[in-house]
Amino acid sequence: MKYDLIVVRYGEIALKGKEIRRRFENILINNINNALNFEKIPNKIYKEMGRIFVYTDKIDKSINVLKKIFGIISISPSIKTDSKIESISKLAVKISKENITKTTSFALRVSRTGNHDYSSQDIAIKVGNEIINATNAKVNLTKPNFELFIEIRDKDAYFFVEKIRCTGGMPLNTQGKVLSFVESNNSILAAWYLMRRGCTISFLVFNQLYIEILEKFSKKWYFNLETQFINSKSKNFFEEVNRISNEKNYSAIVTGFKFDQDFSDIKEIKKQCNLPVLHPIIALEDEEIIKRNKEIGL
């Protein structure tokens, strides 16, 4: 199938009020555009209520980028036509002929938004019958060999055969600024979880070796890298942390502490620091941490 565009879906943004939703959508679109431009992928981006549409002739490469954009829950490479029944039927039959035969089964998954003189069920019945007549394939709504999704939105209809799961969460830079203590890969993983919640992260690095790791990590996840180095053994360590926190107006501190570490260290940080201290991976088992580190490229 030669796709025209990629349909982008987001989740939590849709639960926000009108003004906040619009602002978060614009931030997400900006993040998508910056990432695609970083990879030198030509694109045009449009939005409608509940959907973002990315038009590009680099579909496969764009999919790899979009899968790593915080705030996107799923994407589908798609083919677009108008929402007339005749147009929908014609394209559905064409796609089906390319993908199924009389020995395979299929299912149509139809959804509809807007005002039309037909229902989703009308489309499923009419188009399903035309596919059967054209291919002699059987309908199987439970375990089909081939699924064709038809999403009708006002004057347009979008056809796709898969929903690709993405990172999810909230768009980067929609929440507060957080200072991340970096002393291991686990610290970067902890920061990643806050980024997935939309936070802007600044990294306070205890070992210069992690600067290079963070540079590669920022390119992989498409965020602007901001780092500062500090000597964690300095007697003025916490005074310096509080000074930086006040100057940069951070909302919290994040660490990579695990449950099996010395709780006295956690107690000391919370005692000495002026900001809330977050430990997003503290309850994860070692196997899960290793798995997650690998998944995000650490």
C-alpha positions, 0 to 999 in steps of 0.5 A: 500500500502506498500511503498518503499520510500518518494519522496521529492520536493523542490521549490525555490532552483530550481530557483538558479544557478547551484553551489548555487543550489547544495550547497542548496540541500546538506544543505537540505539533511543534515537537513533531515538527522539530523532530521531523525537521531534525531528521530532515524529513519534509512534512506538512502537519494539520490538526482536527479535533482529536487528530493530527495529520502528518503528510510526508513522502517519508512514511517509514522514516517518519513512523520511527520518529513519531513513535518517540514523541511524548504525548502520542499514543498511536499512529497509523499510516493511512490513505485518504479519500472523500467521505462519499459512500462511492469513494469509500467503497471503491478504495476499500475494494482496491485495498482488499484486492491487494491484501486478501483472497477467497482463502482469507478472512477480513473484518471492517472496523468503521468509525465516524465523526460528523454529519453524514446521511449514513451510519457506521453500520451502513458503511460496514454492510455495504462496503463489506458486501462489495469486498465479498463480491470482489474477492470471495473472502469471508467475514470474520469479526473475531480473528480475521486474517486482515483488518481494514480500518475506515475512519470517517471524519466530516468530508474525508475518510482515512483507511489504515490497517494498523495502529502502531503503539507509541510512547504516550504520556503528555507532550514534552514541555507542557508541565513544569521544569525539573532538575535531574540528578545524574549519577547513573543510567537509572537517573536518566531513566527516572528523568525519562519518566518525568519527560513522559509526563510532559516535564522539561528536564535539566540535568545536573551531572555528577560525572562528566562521562554522562555528558556524552551519554546524554547528548546521544540520548537527547538526539534519540528522544528529540529534546533540547539538552541542558546540563550542568556539572557539579561535584557531588562530594563538595561540602557545599553540594546542597547549597549549590543545588538550592542556588541552581534551583532558585535561579532556574525556577525548577518545580522539583528534583528527580533522582534514580534511587532504587528501593534497595539503596540506603534510605538515609541518602533519600532522607538527607536529600529531602532534608537539605533540598528546598524542592520536592524530591521525586523517585519515579523508579524506586518501586521497580525491580531490577529486571524491569529497570534493565528492560526499560533502560534497554527499551529507551536506548540506555 
